[in-house]
C-alpha cells in the first residue's frame, strides 16, 4: 500500500460511512467468545521503529494491560454470520447520491470498492491508479466485482470492509477494535524490538513466514509463499502469543486516529499506559486527495506488500486509511478487554 492511500482516489465518489458506530468493550467474556481468541499478557514494550518509514517514529515505551485478541483476522464465514443475523449493509454496498459528488464520473456513482489488478509489466510506482481500480459491485461477498463470488473463501479474511463495518461487527460480537498500541504489542508476540513478528530475518532458512508479495511489484508475483491473493487464516506460523496473520495477508483496522508521527508527550517521565489517539484533527492528511476525511491507523501490511514498494509487513509499520476506504486487502480483528 502506498503512503498516499489508493482509496483516497475514490474519496470524491463516496464518503458513505453514516453515523459513527462505537464498538463495545466487553467487561466479561460470554460463553464461547474466547474459543477463537488468544490471551495477550500485559506489559511494556518499545513501540515504533527508527529503521524504516518516518511515520513509525519516534520509538517510545508504552505499557498495555492484558487482553484477549482474535487469533486470526475475521473471516468471510464469520462476517457472513454477522450479516445474516443483523441484515447489515456494508459501506461498499451502499448507494451514492449524485448531488453529493457533482464532479464525480457518473459511471462510478454506484456501490463498489477498490480492487487490485496486476499490471502486464513494470510500472511507475508513484502512479497507483495503474494497479488500483474502483470496481462497481465489489464488496465483501463479491471481492472481484459483480462477476465474482466468495465461494472457497470462507476461511480467508473478509475484505472490502470500511472502518464503520469493522466497528459494527465488533459491537455485534461484544468486542472492540484494538488500539494501535494493543495491536502492535500483540503482533510482536513477546519479541520486543524485532523487525518482524518472528524475529529479524525475513525468511529464516528460506521459509516464507507470511503472505506477502515476492517479486517485482505490481506486475511480477513469484508466489514463493504459495498465494496470489489472500490466504486461509492460519496458513503460516503463529507468533509467540498464538496469533495468526498479524503481518501480511490483509491490513487491519485499529481504533486510533492517524497522525504522521507517533504522538509522544514531551518530557514524559513514564511509559504511557493504554494510550489511545482519538483527536479527529490528527487523522487528516493535508494536501492529499480526501484530506477532509478522518483517517484511522491500519497495521500489518498485506499480500500486496513487497520489499521494493511497501515493506510494511512488520509490527511497527503503520498507515492512515480514510474511514470510508474499502479495498481487497483490508480487514480487521477484534479484542476483549478485561476489568
C-alpha positions in Angstrom: 0.0 0.0 0.0 1.3 3.4 -0.8 1.8 6.3 1.6 -1.0 8.0 -0.2 -4.0 5.7 0.2 -5.3 4.4 -3.1 -8.8 4.7 -1.5 -8.3 8.4 -1.3 -8.7 8.5 -5.1 -12.3 7.3 -4.6 -13.0 9.8 -1.8 -14.7 12.1 -4.2 -17.0 9.2 -5.1 -18.3 8.2 -1.7 -17.9 9.1 2.0 -20.6 6.6 2.9 -19.9 5.7 6.5 -23.0 7.2 8.0 -23.2 7.8 11.8 -20.2 6.7 13.8 -20.7 3.3 15.4 -18.8 2.8 18.6 -17.7 -0.8 19.4 -18.5 -2.3 22.8 -15.8 -3.1 25.3 -16.9 -6.4 26.9 -16.5 -6.2 30.6 -16.8 -10.0 30.9 -16.4 -12.5 28.1 -19.5 -14.5 27.4 -19.6 -18.3 26.8 -18.0 -19.2 23.5 -16.4 -15.9 22.8 -12.9 -17.0 23.7 -12.8 -20.2 21.6 -11.1 -18.4 18.7 -9.2 -15.9 20.8 -5.7 -15.9 22.4 -4.7 -14.2 25.7 -2.1 -11.4 25.3 -0.5 -10.7 28.7 0.1 -7.1 29.5 3.5 -5.5 29.5 5.7 -2.6 28.5 7.4 -2.6 25.0 9.2 -0.3 22.6 6.6 0.9 20.1 7.6 2.1 16.6 10.8 1.8 14.6 13.7 4.1 13.6 14.8 1.8 10.8 12.1 2.1 8.1 9.5 4.7 7.4 9.2 8.2 9.1 5.6 7.7 10.3 6.9 4.9 12.6 9.0 7.3 14.6 9.9 8.1 17.3 10.4 4.8 19.1 8.9 5.1 22.6 8.0 2.9 25.5 4.3 2.0 26.0 2.5 -0.1 28.6 -0.7 -2.0 27.8 -2.9 -4.2 30.0 -3.6 -7.8 29.1 -6.5 -8.5 26.7 -8.0 -11.3 24.6 -7.5 -11.0 20.8 -9.0 -12.9 17.9 -6.4 -15.5 16.9 -6.9 -14.6 13.3 -8.5 -11.8 11.2 -12.3 -12.0 11.0 -13.1 -14.4 8.2 -15.6 -14.3 5.4 -17.6 -17.1 7.2 -17.6 -15.1 10.5 -18.7 -11.9 8.8 -21.4 -13.7 6.9 -22.9 -14.9 10.2 -23.0 -11.3 11.4 -24.7 -10.1 8.2 -27.2 -12.9 8.3 -28.0 -12.2 11.9 -28.4 -8.4 11.5 -29.1 -7.6 7.9 -26.1 -5.2 8.0 -25.2 -3.5 4.7 -21.5 -2.6 4.3 -20.2 0.8 3.2 -19.2 -0.7 -0.2 -22.8 -1.9 -0.8 -24.5 1.5 0.0 -25.8 3.7 -2.8 -24.1 7.0 -3.6 -26.0 10.3 -4.1 -25.0 12.2 -7.2 -25.9 15.5 -5.7 -23.2 14.9 -3.1 -20.5 14.4 -5.7 -21.1 16.7 -8.7 -17.7 16.3 -10.1 -17.5 12.5 -10.0 -17.7 10.3 -13.0 -21.4 9.2 -13.1 -20.4 5.7 -14.0 -18.7 5.4 -10.7 -21.6 6.7 -8.6 -22.6 3.2 -7.8 -21.8 0.9 -4.9 -18.4 -0.6 -5.2 -14.9 -0.9 -3.9 -11.2 -0.8 -4.8 -9.7 -3.9 -6.4 -6.0 -4.6 -7.3 -5.1 -5.7 -10.8 -1.7 -6.9 -11.6 -0.1 -4.9 -14.4 1.3 -6.5 -17.5 4.8 -5.1 -17.0 6.9 -2.8 -14.8 5.0 0.4 -13.7 5.9 3.8 -12.2 5.3 3.1 -8.5 4.2 6.7 -8.0 1.1 6.1 -10.2 -1.0 3.8 -8.1 -4.2 4.0 -10.3 -2.2 1.8 -12.7 -3.0 -1.2 -10.5 -6.0 0.0 -8.4 -9.5 0.3 -9.9 -12.8 1.3 -8.4 -14.9 -1.7 -9.4 -18.7 -1.4 -9.3 -20.3 -4.1 -7.3 -17.1 -5.1 -5.5 -17.8 -5.9 -1.8 -17.1 -8.5 0.9 -19.3 -11.1 -0.9 -18.2 -10.2 -4.4 -14.5 -9.4 -3.8 -13.6 -9.0 -7.5 -16.8 -7.3 -8.6 -20.1 -8.5 -9.9 -18.7 -11.4 -11.9 -17.0 -12.8 -8.8 -18.2 -14.6 -5.6 -16.7 -15.7 -2.3 -17.1 -19.5 -2.8 -14.0 -21.2 -1.4 -13.1 -18.1 0.7 -14.9 -19.0 3.9 -11.6 -19.3 5.8 -10.0 -16.2 4.2 -10.0 -12.8 5.9 -13.1 -10.8 5.0 -12.1 -7.8 2.8 -13.8 -4.7 1.4 -14.7 -3.6 4.9 -14.6 0.1 5.9 -14.0 1.3 9.4 -17.7 1.5 10.2 -18.2 -2.1 9.1 -15.5 -3.3 11.4 -16.9 -1.3 14.3 -20.4 -2.6 13.6 -19.2 -6.2 13.7 -17.2 -5.6 16.9 -20.3 -4.2 18.6 -22.4 -7.1 17.5 -19.8 -9.6 18.7 -19.5 -7.8 22.1 -15.9 -7.0 21.4 -13.9 -3.9 20.3 -11.3 -2.9 17.8 -7.7 -2.8 19.2 -5.8 0.5 19.7 -2.6 0.8 17.7 -0.6 0.1 20.8 -2.6 -3.0 21.7 -2.3 -4.3 18.1 1.5 -3.7 17.8 2.2 -5.2 21.2 0.2 -8.3 20.3 1.9 -8.5 16.8 5.3 -8.6 18.4 4.5 -11.8 20.2 6.9 -11.0 23.0 9.8 -10.2 20.6 10.4 -6.6 21.7 12.3 -4.6 19.1 12.4 -7.3 16.4 11.8 -6.2 12.9 9.2 -8.9 12.1 6.7 -10.8 14.2 9.0 -13.9 14.2 12.4 -12.2 14.5 14.8 -10.1 12.4 15.2 -12.3 9.3 12.5 -12.0 6.7 12.6 -15.6 5.5 14.6 -17.7 8.0 16.1 -20.7 6.3 14.3 -19.6 3.1 10.9 -20.2 4.7 8.2 -17.7 4.0 6.6 -16.7 7.3 3.7 -14.6 6.0 1.6 -13.9 2.9 3.4 -11.1 1.2 4.5 -10.2 -2.3 7.6 -11.8 -3.7 8.9 -10.4 -7.0 8.7 -7.0 -8.6 5.6 -5.1 -7.7 3.0 -4.6 -9.2 3.5 -7.0 -12.2 5.6 -10.0 -11.1 4.3 -12.1 -8.2 6.6 -15.2 -7.9 4.2 -16.7 -5.3 7.1 -18.2 -3.2 4.6 -18.2 -0.3 2.1 -20.2 -2.4 -0.5 -17.5 -2.8 -1.5 -14.8 -5.3 -4.1 -13.1 -3.2 -5.4 -13.6 0.3 -4.7 -16.9 2.0 -6.8 -19.0 4.5 -6.1 -17.8 8.1 -3.5 -19.8 9.9 -1.6 -20.8 6.7 1.6 -19.5 8.3 3.2 -20.0 11.7 1.5 -18.1 14.6 3.5 -15.7 16.7 4.6 -16.0 20.3 1.1 -15.3 21.6 -0.6 -17.8 19.3 -1.9 -15.1 16.8 -2.0 -15.9 13.1 -1.5 -13.5 10.2 -0.6 -10.5 12.3 1.5 -9.4 9.4 0.8 -9.9 5.7 -2.4 -11.3 4.2 -4.6 -8.2 4.9 -4.1 -4.9 6.6 -6.1 -4.5 9.8 -8.1 -1.6 11.2 -7.3 -0.2 14.6 -9.4 2.3 16.6 -6.8 5.1 16.7 -6.8 8.3 14.7 -3.8 8.6 12.4 -1.0 11.1 12.9 2.1 11.3 10.6 4.3 10.6 13.6 3.7 8.8 16.9 2.3 11.4 19.3 4.7 11.3 22.3 4.2 13.7 25.2 7.2 16.0 25.6 9.1 15.4 28.9 7.0 12.4 29.9 8.8 10.5 32.7 6.8 7.3 32.4 5.6 5.0 29.7 2.0 5.9 28.8 -0.5 3.2 29.8 -3.1 2.0 27.3 -2.6 5.1 25.0 -5.4 6.0 22.5 -5.1 8.5 19.7 -8.5 9.9 19.5 -8.2 13.5 18.3 -10.0 13.8 15.0 -7.7 16.6 13.7 -4.7 14.2 13.9 -6.4 11.9 11.4 -6.2 14.1 8.4 -3.6 14.3 5.6 -3.3 17.9 4.4 -2.8 18.3 0.7 -3.8 14.7 -0.3 -7.0 13.7 -2.1 -9.6 13.0 0.6 -7.8 15.2 3.1 -11.1 16.3 4.7 -11.9 12.7 5.7 -10.8 11.3 9.0 -8.2 8.6 9.0 -7.6 5.6 11.2 -4.4 3.7 11.7 -4.1 0.4 9.8 -1.5 -2.2 10.7 0.2 -5.3 9.5 0.7 -4.9 5.7 -0.9 -7.3 3.2 -0.3 -9.8 0.4 0.4 -6.8 -1.8 3.4 -5.5 0.3 6.8 -6.1 -1.4 10.3 -5.2 -0.3 10.6 -3.0 -3.4 7.4 -1.0 -2.7 5.8 -1.4 0.7 7.9 -3.0 3.3 5.2 -2.8 5.9 4.6 -6.5 6.8 6.1 -5.6 10.2 4.6 -4.9 13.7 5.8 -1.3 13.8 4.5 -0.5 10.3 1.5 1.8 10.1 -0.5 3.9 7.7 -3.5 6.2 7.8 -6.6 5.0 5.9 -9.7 7.1 5.2 -12.6 5.7 7.2 -14.7 5.2 4.0 -12.0 3.0 2.4 -12.9 -0.5 1.4 -10.3 -2.5 -0.5 -9.4 -6.1 -1.5 -6.6 -6.2 1.1 -8.1 -4.6 4.2 -9.7 -6.5 7.0 -9.7 -6.5 10.8 -9.8 -8.5 14.0 -11.2 -7.8 17.5 -10.2 -7.8 21.1 -11.9 -8.2 24.5 -10.5 -6.1 27.4 -11.0 -7.5 30.9 -11.5 -5.4 34.0 
